[in-house]
Amino acid sequence: MGAIEKISKVLKSFFKKGMKGKYKLIFLGLILLGVFFIFLLSSHFRKPFPFPTGPIPMVRVEGGTFKRFTLNGNKQIYQHIVEVDSFWIGKYEITQAQWALVMSDNPSREKGANRPVSAVSWFDAVEFCNRLSQKANLSPVYMIRGDEVTCDLTKNGYRLPTEAEWEFAARGGNLSLGYKYAGSDNYREVSRVSDEIHDVGGKNPNELGLYDMSGNVAEWCWDLYDGNDQYYYRSLAYRETIMKNPTGPVEGTDRVTRGGGNLYQRPVYSRCYLEPELDPHNNAYQYSKTGFRVVRTITDN
């Protein structure tokens, strides 16, 4: 006997034995009302998300330039001038509730609807971006064929930030006050360097109104990791030119992560200009404190 037949049998029995007259009608009315609300909710979740920022609160970052540095010990070493075009970026890291709405699961080990999703691989993150784009009636950015992922930055869908976009936004964009961390020289004002993931937005934002770019979780970027930094740092003469909208080296295996005071539990990893790398396939161990935020290219459509 199927589930529907069983329910029908129970209801018929209940009507015969348990209720009389107007009470049957009231009970039936409540059932119909419940079905109606379920229909409304399902219709709501099937609707496309509104343009331009959709279900993800986003901030517009006006294009500009910044000087890229790396860290040698405790000393910043100047490498290159980078220019990026304007783009949208998530005000917060993607939360577990947002992830679950799109992916219908929650891989995070430290549960909490408003905590950033974590324990996701780089491949998980790009798949999320494509599915979110489809839900929002936008053009997916990524073409995914197994382990081969290509990116079309002219599309209007959701995607991971390039490392350059992430750093420019973390530094405060054109409103930057030159802080060491994303919004302050005191990491405790903008980051929790601990072993526990917290709700997004619990610390102060940076100059653009972006939260947690120096922590909670480490955040995946699009770029392959350049272990020798040859992509940016080639020669003294080359350093005087401007690299426009860089997307990282074309060879490599690991992918760049940024931020992540909770992952590494050291303030130095909360700085705007440090670039740890992780295996893009893995979503376990240290990846349990790795998540991401999304960006969108600003297009005419």
N, C-alpha and C positions, 0 to 999 in steps of 0.2 A: 504494500500500500504506500502510495506516495505521500510526501509531506502535506501537500494541499488537501488530499483526501482525508488525512488524519485530522487536520485542523477543522475541516468541514464537519467531520463526524463529531468532534468534541463540541463544536458550537451548536449543532443540532441537538445534542444531548443536553447541553446547558440550557438551551431555550425551553426544552420540554420540561426539565425538572427544576430549574433554578429560578425562573422568572415568569411573571405573568403580566399581561396587559401592557400598560404604558412603560413599565420598566424595561421590557424587551426592546421597545422603540428607542429608549434613552441609550441603552447599551449598544444597540446597532448604530445609533448616531455617533457615539463616541468612537466606535471602530472606523466608521467612514471618515470622521474628522482626522483620526490618526493617519489613515491612508493618504488623505489629502495633503497633510503636512509633510509626510515622507516624499510625496511627489514634488511638492514645492522645493524641498531641500535638494533633491536630486537634480531638479531643473536648474537650480541656482548654481550648483557645482559644475554643471555642464556648460554654463555660459562662458563665453570668452572673457578674459580679464580685460579691464579697460586700459586704453592707451593714454599717456605714454609710459607710466611707471608701473602699471599693473599691480599685482598683489605684493610686489616687493617695493618697499619705500626706497626711493632712489634720489640721488643728488646730482645735479648737472655740474660737471667739472669743465670749466672753460679752458681751452687749450693754452699751452705755454711752454716754457723751457725750464730746465733745472740742471744743476751741476751734479753729476753722479759721482759718488764716492764709494770706496770700499774701506774695510777696516783692517789695519795692520797693527796687531796688538790692541792698544787703546787709541791709536792715532788714525784719523780719517785721511785717506790718500785720494786726491782728486784724480779722476779718470777721464771724464768726458762730459760734453754738453749734450743733453737729450731734449728733443722737442716732441710733444704729443698734441694731437688734435683734440677737440672737445669730445666728451663722452659722458654717458650716464654711469653712475656707480652705486651699488647698494649702500644704503645708509648703515645697515647692520650686516653682520654675517648671516648666512642662510640658517634659519632656525630649524629645529626638529619638526615643528608643526608644518612649516612650509615644505620641507622635504617630504613628509608623510603625505601631504595633499597631492603631490606630484608623483611620487614613487611608490606609495602605498606600503611603505615599511619604515623602520627606524633603526639603522645600524648602530646608533650611538650607545656607548657603554654607560655614560652618565646621563640618565634620562631627565628630560624636562622640556616641555613644549616650547618654551621661550629661550632655551639654551641653544647655542649653535650646534648644528648637526656635526657629528664627528665620526671617526673611524670610516671615512669614505676615501677611496682611492681617487687618483686623478681621473681615471677612466669613468668612475662613478659620477664625478662632478661634471664632466662634459656631457654625459648621457642625461643627467638632470637638466642641464641647460637646454638641450634639444627638446626634451619633453615639455619643459616649461614654455619654450617658444611656441610649440604646437598648441598647447592649451590657450595661449594668449593670441592665437591667430597671427603669429609672426613667423618670419622665415628663419628656420634653423641655421645656425652658423657652421655647425660641424658636419663633415661627412665622415662617418665611422665605418671602417671595414676591418673588423677584428682589432688588432693592435695598431693599425694605421689610421691616424686621425688627421684630417686636413681642415683648415679654418678659412672661411671666407669673411673677412672683416667688413665687406660691403653690405652684408645682410643685417637686418634690423632686429634679429633675435637676441636672446640672452647668451652670454658667453663668460669665460673666465677673463680677468684682466691680463693684459701683458704685464711683464715685470715693470716696464717703464710707466705704464698707466698706474699700476699699484703704488709705486714709489712716489710719483708725482702727487697722487691723491693723498697718500699718507703724510707727505710733507706739508700739505695744506694748499697745494696748487698755487695759483697766483696770489693767494692770500697768506702764503707761508710767512711765519715769523721766525723761521730758522731753528725750530726746536729740535732737540736730539731725538725725542720720541714723538709720536703722532698726537700733537696738541700740547706738549709740555716738556720741560727739561727734567721734571720730576716724574719718573715712571709710575709712581704710586697713584698719581692723579688720573692716569689714563689706562693703566694696565694692572691686572692682577697676576703677579708672578707667583703662582702656587701650583699645586698638583690637582686642583679642582676646577672644572669648567663651570662658569656662572652664566646667568641670564644675560642676553645681549643688552648693550646700552647702559650698563650699571656704573660705568666710569665716565669721566668728562669726554666730550667729543673734541676733534681737532678743529682747525680753523674753518674747514668746509662743513662742519657739522657731522662728520663721519665718526662712528664709534668702533672701538675695539681693534683698531688697526695696529696697535702695539701689543695686543693680547685681547681676548681669550685664546682661541685656537690659532695654530698656524694656518695660513691660507694658501691654497694652490693658486699658481699662476699658469698662464699658457706656456711660457718659455721652457725650452730645454735648458738644463743647467750647463753653464760654461765653467768647468772646473778651473781652467787656467786663465779665465777672464780675458781671453784674446778677442772675444767679440766686441768688447767695449774698449779695451786697453791695448792698443797696437803700437803706437809710436808717439813721440812728443808732438810731431807735426800733425798727426791725425787727431790728436786730442783737441786741437784748436778748431776743428770743424764741428758742425752740428749733425748729430744722428737723428733723423726724423722718423718717428713712429717705429722704433725697432721692435722686432718680434722674437729676438733671440737667435741663437745659432741654429744651423740646419742639421747638425749631428750631435748625438748624445743619447743617453739612456734615461737619466734621472730628470725630474721636473723641479722647477724652482718653487719653493714655498717662501712666504713672507710673514712677518709678525710672529706671534706664537709664544708669548711669555709663559703660557701654561704648559706648552709642550716641553720647553727647554729649562724652565724654572730658573732662568738667569736674566737679569735686566738687560744685558747686552743684546739678547735676542729680541728685545722689544723695540730696538732702534729702527728707524725708517730705512736704513741703507744696508742692512745685513741680509744675505740671501742663502739660507740653508737649502739643501736639496734632499728629495726623497724619491724612492722608487715609485713610479706612477701606478704600478699594479697593486702595491701592497696597501691594505687598509687595517692592519693589525699593529700591535705593540705600540710604538711611538705614534703611529698613525691614528691611534685612538683619540688623540688630541689635535687632529688635523681636519679642517673644514675648508670653507671658501666663502667668498661673496661674488656676486655677479655684476657684470657691466653690460652696457649696450652701446653700440656705435650710433651716433646721431646721424640719421639719414633723412632724405626728403620724403620717404614713404613710411 
